[in-house]
Amino acid sequence: MQSLSYIAGMFSLRRISAAGLLFSLVGLGGLSSCLYNSKDRCDPGETYDPGSGLCICAGNTIAGDHSCTPCGENEVASEAGTCECAMGFARANASAACTKGLGNPCSADADCTDPVYNSCHIDSGTTGYCTNLNCATNADCTSGYGCNTKTPPAYCEQPPTGTGMKCMTDADCAGTQATYCENHMSFTCFVQCSLTAGDCFPGQECCDLGPLSFGLVNKQICVDMGTCGGK
């Protein structure tokens, strides 16, 4: 038996083209009397999935108005039906091509050869990542990075690893920056913080779970600004 995730994937926006959906509806309704070649029932770039009875976009393509559209260089098709930058690539703006540079490991600015992400931010010892400087807000950063304005010059900060990962215990969050597993309601990994240090990711605040849980959970975690209940 196929898994539910597989079945759900067959109905994701990027996999089903308009032409493929039309074919399946006509087939189900018995309205088509035309003969067709069972080996060539879909449009170019599509494949027929017998499990769902639909023509789905094959390879690195997304559904367009009439057929499947291939993603561009350094792009990957997402389940949201859009072409996103592949891992290790980013756009300087919404209309720019995906270029390599943001987040690349570095130890000095000379390691960051991309003209946009040409600054090496050292985050541990001599290890850092390539990013861009002089941002004003999070909107000036791409790929989930946030604008850190705590010390000049402002820079686009890499999001903490592990945030939002599903977990049951802290062990599931190990090896990431989000070391605490909230396993009462959300079952996700959170970054722990200090109420006085201001050490959360840009756009987040440190939330004390003690008062919110009547003293049952004595943890402080980073949450999106304005979402710490009880304030």
C-alpha positions as a Markdown table, in Angstrom:
| # | Residue | x | y | z |
|---|---|---|---|---|
| 1 | Met | 0.0 | 0.0 | 0.0 |
| 2 | Gln | 1.3 | 3.4 | -0.9 |
| 3 | Ser | 2.0 | 5.9 | 1.9 |
| 4 | Leu | -0.3 | 8.8 | 2.5 |
| 5 | Ser | 2.6 | 11.2 | 1.9 |
| 6 | Tyr | 3.0 | 9.7 | -1.6 |
| 7 | Ile | -0.7 | 10.0 | -2.4 |
| 8 | Ala | -0.8 | 13.6 | -1.1 |
| 9 | Gly | 2.3 | 14.4 | -3.2 |
| 10 | Met | 0.4 | 13.4 | -6.3 |
| 11 | Phe | -2.0 | 16.2 | -5.7 |
| 12 | Ser | 0.5 | 18.9 | -5.0 |
| 13 | Leu | 0.2 | 22.1 | -7.1 |
| 14 | Arg | 3.5 | 21.7 | -8.9 |
| 15 | Arg | 3.0 | 18.1 | -10.0 |
| 16 | Ile | -0.4 | 18.4 | -11.7 |
| 17 | Ser | -0.6 | 20.4 | -14.9 |
| 18 | Ala | -3.8 | 21.9 | -16.2 |
| 19 | Ala | -3.7 | 19.6 | -19.2 |
| 20 | Gly | -3.1 | 16.6 | -17.0 |
| 21 | Leu | -6.0 | 17.4 | -14.8 |
| 22 | Leu | -8.4 | 18.0 | -17.7 |
| 23 | Phe | -7.4 | 14.6 | -19.1 |
| 24 | Ser | -8.2 | 12.8 | -15.9 |
| 25 | Leu | -11.6 | 14.6 | -15.5 |
| 26 | Val | -12.6 | 13.7 | -19.0 |
| 27 | Gly | -11.4 | 10.1 | -18.5 |
| 28 | Leu | -13.4 | 9.7 | -15.2 |
| 29 | Gly | -16.5 | 11.1 | -16.7 |
| 30 | Gly | -16.4 | 8.9 | -19.7 |
| 31 | Leu | -16.9 | 11.8 | -22.0 |
| 32 | Ser | -14.1 | 11.1 | -24.4 |
| 33 | Ser | -14.7 | 8.7 | -27.2 |
| 34 | Cys | -11.3 | 9.5 | -28.9 |
| 35 | Leu | -8.8 | 6.7 | -29.2 |
| 36 | Tyr | -5.4 | 7.4 | -27.6 |
| 37 | Asn | -2.0 | 5.8 | -27.4 |
| 38 | Ser | -1.6 | 4.5 | -23.8 |
| 39 | Lys | 2.1 | 5.1 | -24.0 |
| 40 | Asp | 1.6 | 8.7 | -25.2 |
| 41 | Arg | -1.4 | 10.1 | -23.3 |
| 42 | Cys | 0.3 | 13.1 | -21.7 |
| 43 | Asp | 1.8 | 16.3 | -23.0 |
| 44 | Pro | 5.6 | 16.6 | -23.4 |
| 45 | Gly | 7.4 | 16.9 | -20.1 |
| 46 | Glu | 4.7 | 14.9 | -18.3 |
| 47 | Thr | 4.4 | 11.3 | -17.2 |
| 48 | Tyr | 1.2 | 9.3 | -16.5 |
| 49 | Asp | 0.8 | 8.2 | -12.9 |
| 50 | Pro | -1.4 | 5.1 | -12.8 |
| 51 | Gly | -1.9 | 5.5 | -9.0 |
| 52 | Ser | -3.6 | 8.9 | -9.3 |
| 53 | Gly | -4.8 | 8.6 | -12.9 |
| 54 | Leu | -3.2 | 11.9 | -13.7 |
| 55 | Cys | -0.5 | 13.4 | -15.9 |
| 56 | Ile | 2.1 | 14.8 | -13.6 |
| 57 | Cys | 5.1 | 17.1 | -14.3 |
| 58 | Ala | 8.3 | 15.1 | -14.6 |
| 59 | Gly | 11.7 | 16.0 | -13.4 |
| 60 | Asn | 12.6 | 19.6 | -12.4 |
| 61 | Thr | 9.4 | 21.2 | -13.8 |
| 62 | Ile | 6.3 | 22.9 | -12.4 |
| 63 | Ala | 2.7 | 23.1 | -13.8 |
| 64 | Gly | 2.0 | 25.9 | -16.2 |
| 65 | Asp | -1.2 | 27.1 | -17.8 |
| 66 | His | -1.0 | 24.5 | -20.6 |
| 67 | Ser | 2.0 | 22.3 | -19.9 |
| 68 | Cys | 4.9 | 21.8 | -17.6 |
| 69 | Thr | 7.5 | 24.6 | -17.3 |
| 70 | Pro | 11.1 | 23.7 | -16.5 |
| 71 | Cys | 12.9 | 25.5 | -13.7 |
| 72 | Gly | 15.9 | 27.5 | -14.5 |
| 73 | Glu | 19.6 | 27.1 | -13.8 |
| 74 | Asn | 20.3 | 26.5 | -10.0 |
| 75 | Glu | 16.6 | 26.2 | -9.3 |
| 76 | Val | 14.5 | 23.4 | -8.0 |
| 77 | Ala | 10.8 | 22.8 | -8.2 |
| 78 | Ser | 9.0 | 23.2 | -4.9 |
| 79 | Glu | 5.8 | 21.6 | -3.7 |
| 80 | Ala | 4.3 | 25.1 | -3.6 |
| 81 | Gly | 4.4 | 25.1 | -7.4 |
| 82 | Thr | 7.3 | 27.6 | -7.8 |
| 83 | Cys | 10.9 | 27.3 | -8.8 |
| 84 | Glu | 13.1 | 28.1 | -5.8 |
| 85 | Cys | 16.9 | 28.5 | -5.5 |
| 86 | Ala | 18.7 | 25.2 | -4.9 |
| 87 | Met | 20.6 | 24.7 | -1.7 |
| 88 | Gly | 23.7 | 27.0 | -1.5 |
| 89 | Phe | 22.2 | 29.5 | -4.0 |
| 90 | Ala | 20.1 | 32.6 | -3.5 |
| 91 | Arg | 18.6 | 35.6 | -5.3 |
| 92 | Ala | 19.8 | 39.2 | -4.8 |
| 93 | Asn | 16.2 | 40.2 | -5.4 |
| 94 | Ala | 12.9 | 38.6 | -6.4 |
| 95 | Ser | 13.6 | 38.8 | -10.1 |
| 96 | Ala | 17.3 | 38.0 | -10.0 |
| 97 | Ala | 18.8 | 34.6 | -11.0 |
| 98 | Cys | 19.9 | 32.2 | -8.4 |
| 99 | Thr | 23.6 | 32.6 | -7.8 |
| 100 | Lys | 26.1 | 30.8 | -5.5 |
| 101 | Gly | 27.4 | 32.7 | -2.6 |
| 102 | Leu | 25.1 | 33.2 | 0.3 |
| 103 | Gly | 25.9 | 31.0 | 3.2 |
| 104 | Asn | 29.1 | 29.5 | 1.7 |
| 105 | Pro | 31.6 | 28.6 | 4.4 |
| 106 | Cys | 34.5 | 31.0 | 4.8 |
| 107 | Ser | 37.2 | 32.2 | 7.1 |
| 108 | Ala | 37.9 | 35.6 | 5.5 |
| 109 | Asp | 36.2 | 38.1 | 3.1 |
| 110 | Ala | 38.6 | 36.8 | 0.3 |
| 111 | Asp | 36.7 | 33.5 | 0.4 |
| 112 | Cys | 33.5 | 35.2 | -0.6 |
| 113 | Thr | 33.8 | 35.9 | -4.3 |
| 114 | Asp | 30.1 | 36.5 | -5.1 |
| 115 | Pro | 29.7 | 40.3 | -5.8 |
| 116 | Val | 26.6 | 40.5 | -3.6 |
| 117 | Tyr | 27.5 | 38.1 | -0.7 |
| 118 | Asn | 31.1 | 39.3 | -0.4 |
| 119 | Ser | 31.4 | 39.6 | 3.4 |
| 120 | Cys | 32.5 | 36.7 | 5.7 |
| 121 | His | 30.7 | 36.8 | 9.0 |
| 122 | Ile | 32.7 | 34.8 | 11.6 |
| 123 | Asp | 30.3 | 33.0 | 14.0 |
| 124 | Ser | 32.6 | 30.5 | 15.7 |
| 125 | Gly | 36.4 | 30.8 | 16.0 |
| 126 | Thr | 37.6 | 31.2 | 12.5 |
| 127 | Thr | 34.6 | 29.6 | 10.8 |
| 128 | Gly | 31.9 | 31.7 | 9.2 |
| 129 | Tyr | 29.6 | 32.2 | 6.3 |
| 130 | Cys | 29.3 | 34.5 | 3.3 |
| 131 | Thr | 26.6 | 37.2 | 3.5 |
| 132 | Asn | 25.9 | 40.8 | 2.6 |
| 133 | Leu | 26.3 | 43.9 | 4.8 |
| 134 | Asn | 24.4 | 47.2 | 5.4 |
| 135 | Cys | 20.9 | 45.8 | 5.6 |
| 136 | Ala | 18.2 | 47.9 | 7.3 |
| 137 | Thr | 15.4 | 45.4 | 7.8 |
| 138 | Asn | 14.7 | 41.7 | 7.2 |
| 139 | Ala | 13.3 | 42.6 | 3.8 |
| 140 | Asp | 16.8 | 43.4 | 2.7 |
| 141 | Cys | 17.9 | 39.8 | 3.2 |
| 142 | Thr | 17.0 | 36.7 | 1.2 |
| 143 | Ser | 16.5 | 33.0 | 1.8 |
| 144 | Gly | 15.2 | 33.4 | 5.4 |
| 145 | Tyr | 18.2 | 35.4 | 6.6 |
| 146 | Gly | 17.4 | 38.2 | 9.1 |
| 147 | Cys | 19.0 | 41.7 | 9.4 |
| 148 | Asn | 21.2 | 41.9 | 12.5 |
| 149 | Thr | 21.6 | 45.5 | 13.5 |
| 150 | Lys | 23.0 | 45.0 | 17.0 |
| 151 | Thr | 26.6 | 46.0 | 16.1 |
| 152 | Pro | 27.7 | 47.9 | 13.0 |
| 153 | Pro | 27.9 | 47.2 | 10.2 |
| 154 | Ala | 24.5 | 45.5 | 10.0 |
| 155 | Tyr | 24.5 | 42.2 | 8.2 |
| 156 | Cys | 22.1 | 39.5 | 7.0 |
| 157 | Glu | 22.3 | 36.8 | 9.7 |
| 158 | Gln | 22.0 | 33.1 | 8.9 |
| 159 | Pro | 18.8 | 31.5 | 10.5 |
| 160 | Pro | 19.6 | 29.1 | 13.4 |
| 161 | Thr | 19.7 | 25.5 | 12.4 |
| 162 | Gly | 17.1 | 23.1 | 13.7 |
| 163 | Thr | 14.3 | 25.7 | 14.3 |
| 164 | Gly | 10.9 | 24.2 | 13.6 |
| 165 | Met | 12.2 | 20.6 | 13.3 |
| 166 | Lys | 9.7 | 18.0 | 14.5 |
| 167 | Cys | 10.8 | 16.3 | 17.7 |
| 168 | Met | 9.7 | 14.1 | 20.6 |
| 169 | Thr | 12.7 | 14.7 | 22.9 |
| 170 | Asp | 15.7 | 17.0 | 23.1 |
| 171 | Ala | 17.7 | 14.2 | 21.6 |
| 172 | Asp | 15.9 | 14.8 | 18.3 |
| 173 | Cys | 17.2 | 18.4 | 18.2 |
| 174 | Ala | 20.8 | 17.5 | 19.1 |
| 175 | Gly | 23.5 | 18.8 | 16.7 |
| 176 | Thr | 21.5 | 22.0 | 15.8 |
| 177 | Gln | 21.2 | 25.4 | 17.4 |
| 178 | Ala | 17.6 | 24.7 | 18.3 |
| 179 | Thr | 18.4 | 22.4 | 21.3 |
| 180 | Tyr | 15.1 | 22.4 | 23.2 |
| 181 | Cys | 12.2 | 20.2 | 22.2 |
| 182 | Glu | 8.8 | 21.6 | 23.1 |
| 183 | Asn | 7.0 | 18.3 | 23.5 |
| 184 | His | 3.7 | 19.4 | 25.1 |
| 185 | Met | 1.9 | 21.2 | 22.3 |
| 186 | Ser | 4.0 | 22.0 | 19.2 |
| 187 | Phe | 6.5 | 19.1 | 19.2 |
| 188 | Thr | 9.1 | 21.2 | 17.6 |
| 189 | Cys | 12.7 | 22.3 | 18.3 |
| 190 | Phe | 13.4 | 25.8 | 19.6 |
| 191 | Val | 16.5 | 27.9 | 20.2 |
| 192 | Gln | 17.1 | 28.6 | 23.9 |
| 193 | Cys | 17.9 | 32.1 | 25.0 |
| 194 | Ser | 18.6 | 34.6 | 27.8 |
| 195 | Leu | 15.9 | 37.1 | 28.8 |
| 196 | Thr | 18.6 | 39.8 | 29.2 |
| 197 | Ala | 21.2 | 39.0 | 26.4 |
| 198 | Gly | 19.0 | 39.8 | 23.3 |
| 199 | Asp | 20.4 | 36.7 | 21.6 |
| 200 | Cys | 17.5 | 35.7 | 19.5 |
| 201 | Phe | 17.3 | 35.8 | 15.7 |
| 202 | Pro | 16.2 | 39.1 | 14.1 |
| 203 | Gly | 12.4 | 39.3 | 14.3 |
| 204 | Gln | 12.2 | 37.1 | 17.4 |
| 205 | Glu | 12.1 | 37.6 | 21.1 |
| 206 | Cys | 13.1 | 35.6 | 24.2 |
| 207 | Cys | 10.0 | 34.1 | 25.8 |
| 208 | Asp | 9.9 | 32.8 | 29.4 |
| 209 | Leu | 7.9 | 29.6 | 29.5 |
| 210 | Gly | 7.9 | 29.5 | 33.3 |
| 211 | Pro | 5.0 | 31.9 | 34.0 |
| 212 | Leu | 3.1 | 30.6 | 31.0 |
| 213 | Ser | 3.3 | 27.0 | 32.3 |
| 214 | Phe | 2.7 | 27.9 | 36.0 |
| 215 | Gly | 6.3 | 26.9 | 36.7 |
| 216 | Leu | 6.1 | 23.4 | 35.0 |
| 217 | Val | 8.6 | 24.3 | 32.2 |
| 218 | Asn | 11.5 | 26.5 | 33.3 |
| 219 | Lys | 12.9 | 27.3 | 29.8 |
| 220 | Gln | 13.4 | 30.5 | 27.8 |
| 221 | Ile | 13.1 | 30.1 | 24.1 |
| 222 | Cys | 13.1 | 32.3 | 21.0 |
| 223 | Val | 9.7 | 32.9 | 19.4 |
| 224 | Asp | 8.4 | 35.2 | 16.7 |
| 225 | Met | 8.0 | 38.8 | 17.9 |
| 226 | Gly | 4.6 | 39.3 | 19.6 |
| 227 | Thr | 3.8 | 35.7 | 20.0 |
| 228 | Cys | 4.9 | 35.1 | 23.6 |
| 229 | Gly | 1.6 | 34.8 | 25.4 |
| 230 | Gly | 0.8 | 36.4 | 28.7 |
| 231 | Lys | 2.4 | 39.8 | 27.9 |
